[in-house]
Amino acid sequence: MTMLYGGIEAGGTKFLCAVGTGPDDLRAEARIPTTTPDETIGQAIAFFQEHAESLAAIGIGSFGPLDPNPASSTYGHITTTPKPGWANTDLAGQIGRALDIPVRLDTDVNVAALGEHRWGAAQGLDTFIYLTVGTGIGGGGMVNGRLMHGLVHPEMGHVRIPHDPRSDPYPGSCPYHDDCLEGLASAPAIEKRWGHPPEALPADHPAWALEARYLALGVVNFICTLSPQRVIIGGGVMKRSGLIALVRQNVQQLLNDYVQAPAIREGIDNYITLPNLGQRAGLLGAIALAQQSIE
């Protein structure tokens, strides 16, 4: 019997669940609306119970904040999330107890980074970052071949970047910091600033020049801090054609040739890139996390 692995991409609006071994071998999938913890987790458990005989482990990439420290008494919990009803939810523990198999949990962006490392745009690299730009902005990745952890986990979307209220009077959408990177450049920030969701704005709208500038300011901070071998940027906002090229141009301008690396000076198109796995990076990364727990 082939050993199968479960993956969950746990998002604020939906849980994506799958069973398989990788991009070319997904045996079953399910999309579950994120409602209450009991209802949502219960439906996820029911899905995996259908494949329990061949299931070796489950990996979860979740919205947060959460506790990814296996030595902690609250490992696997979603902690102080603003999502109503989900604070202090033992996500990994409930699933592990119900199915009696190992369950590993990490941030949604770290897990997406793991998927890109195993099957996508970060293959062969040991230090890189993965950013997602959508309902929020999150970041994760690897340093020296290990997923980023520490005090808690990276919160790259909440770095502070220059904000000139004269040229951009929008105060920011973050309930904690107003005009952090997420507060200025997430999809809700774009919609609240311009009165339309990102997908409704034309390609020549001034929103995109401003968005590219803010994202580039964040990326430059991460390049100078972590010295990643590649920067992968995914998420719904990055579906806008031409946005990634604008980000690259702004990064080169802001760095002003300070970082003397050919990857930035001559190969920027490969250095700052979209995920090879596209919107499936998180779900596939969760399967990779499950495999890692057995390996």
N, C-alpha and C positions, 0 to 999 in steps of 0.2 A: 504494500500500500504506500502510495506517495505521501510524504509528509507535507501537510499544507499549513499555511499561516494565515492568521486573520489580521486585518488592518482596519482601523477606524480613523477617519479624519473628522474630528469632533469640532464642528463650527457653531457659531451662535445662531444660525438659522437652520442648519441641517447637519445630520450625522451621515457621512458616507461610509459604508461598510463593504468589505470585500474579503474573499477567501481565495488564496492562490499561492503562487511562488514568485511572481514577478510580472513585468509588463506584458509578456506574451503568454501568460498562463494565469488568468483570472477565471476561477470556476463559477463564482456567484457574486452578485453585487446587490446592494440595497441602499435606498435613499430614505432616511427617516427624518421627519421634521423635528427640530429642537423645540420641545414644549417644556414640560416639567421634567425634573431629573428622573423621577420614578418611571414615568411613561416612556421617555426617550431611551433610558438605559435598559428598561425592560424589553423594548422592541429590539434593541441591539442584541441583547442576550438571546432572545428567541431566534433571531437570524442565525447566530453562530451555533445554537444548539442543533440546528438542522445538519451541521457538518462536524459535530463534536467527535465522531469516531476517528477522523483523520486530522484533527486540528491539534498542532503541537504548541502554539503560543499565539498571543495577540499583542500587537503594537498599537499604541494610540498616540496620535498627534492632536493636541487639544488647544482650544482657546484658553486664556488664562486671565489673571495670573494663576500659577499652579505650583505645586511642590514636586520637583523632579528628583529629589535626593532620596535614593533607596534606603539610606540609613535613618531617615526622618520618620517620626511616628505618624506624620500626615502625608507620607509619600503617596503620590497618585491622586491627591485631592486637588480640585479646583478651589482656590482660596478666596481672595478678596474681589472676585469679579463683580463688576456692576450689573451683570445680567441678572434680572430678577429671579430669585429662587434657586440660583446655582451656587451661591457662595458656600464654601465648606462642604462641597459634594465629594464623596469618596468614589470617584469615577472608576479608577483602576481596580480598587478593592472589591467593589460590588460585582464587577464583571469576572474578576479572577475567582471569587468565592463561588459564583453561580456555575462556572464552567470547570473549575478545578484544574486550571492550566496556568502557566506563567503569563503575566501581563506586564508589559513595559509601557511607560508613559513618558512623553516629553512634550515640549512646546510644539505647536503646529509648524512654526518656521524651522526649528531644529530638525523636525522629522522630514519636512520637505527637502531640507538640505541633505539629509541622509539619503533620500531617494535619488537626488541628483548626483550624489557622490557614487552611488552604486551603479546607476543605469543612465545617468544624464550628463549635464554640462560640467560636472565637477569630477568626472572620472580621472583618476591618476593624480589628483591634487590632495594636499594634506592641510592647507590653510586657505579658506575661502569664506565668503559670506553669502547668505541668501536673504534677500529682502522681499517682502510681499506688500503690495500697495493696493488696498481695497477698502473695505469698511473701516479698517484700521491700518496701521503700518507696523509691521513687526520685522524682526531680524534675528538670525541665528547663523549657524554654520559650524565650521571646524577650525581648530587651531592645533597644529601638529598631529592631525589625524584623529582628534577627539572632539566630540560635540561640545559646544560651549556651555559650561556651567560655572558655578562659583557660589557667591552669596545666595543668589536665587537663580535667575537665568537672564540672558540679555533682554533689554527693553530698548532696542534701537529706535523704535518709533517715538520715544519720548526724549530724545536729545534736543537740546535747545539750539536753534539756528537763527541767524540774523533775520529780523523782521522789521521792515520799514513801514510804519503805519501811514506814512504820507503816500507811498506808492501802492500799498495794499492795506486799506483801512479795515479789512476783515479781522476781527480780534482773535479768531481761532476757535475750533470746535472741541478741544480736549477738556473734559470736565475737571481734570486735575491741574493742567498747566496752560490752558488756553492755546498759546501759539508755539507749542513744541512742533516737531516735524509732523507728527500725526495730526495735530490740530490745524496745521496749515495745508497739508498735502494729501490727506486721505480723501476717499470718495465723498463722505458727508461734508467735508470742508469745501470741496469743489462745488457741490450742489448748493450749500448754504451761501457761498460767496457769490455765485453767478445765477442762482435761481433755477438751475436745470441740472439733472444728473450728468455725470461725465459722458455717458454714451450719447446724450442728446446734443452735445456741443460740437460744432463743425471743426474740421481740422485746422482752419485758419483762425480760430477763436483765440483771443489773448490768454485764455486760461492755460493753454498748453505751454506757452513760453514761461509763465510764472510757475507752473507745476514742475517743469524740467529744472528750473533754477533751484527750487526748494529741494527737490530730490538730489540734485547734484551737490548742494551744500551738505546734506547728510552723508552722501557717499564719500565726499572728500574727507570728512571727519573720520569715517571708518577706515579709509585707505591709510590715512596718516597714523591712526591708532593701532590697527591690527596688521597692516601690510599684507592684505589678502592676495593670493595668486589669481583670483578671479572674483568678480562681483556679479551675482545672478539676481535679477529683479523680476519677480512675477507678480501675480495678483490681477484683479479685474481692471484696474485703471491702466495697467501696462498693455492692455489689448489695443489701445489707441495707436494706430499706425503712425510711425514717425516719432513717437515720444521717446523711445529708447535712444534714437539718434540725437535728439536734442539734449538728453541727459549726458551722453558722451561728450558732446561739444562743450557743455557747461563745465563738466569735470576737468577737461583739459585746460579750459580758460582759467578756472579757479586755482588749479594746481600751478599754473604758470611755469611749467617745465621744471618744477622743483624736484619732483620724484623722477630721477633719471633711470627709468626702466623702459626698455623697448616695448613691453606689453602695453604701456600707457602712451608712449610717444608715437609708436608706429602701428600697434596692433589693438587699438582701443575697441574696435568692433568685436573682437574675441574676448577682450578683457571684461567689458561690461556687456552682459548678454542676457537674453531671455532664457527661461528654463527649457531644457530639451524635452522634459516630460510634460510641459504645459500645465494645465489645470489639474493634472493627475499626480503631480509631484508629492502632494501631501498623503494621498491614499497609498501610493506605492511606497513612499517612505515609511509609512506605518507598517507595511508588510516587511520592509527591510529591518525595522526595529525589532519586530517579532523574531525574525531570523537571527538577528544579533543576540537576542536573549538566549537562544539555544546554542549558538556558536561559542 
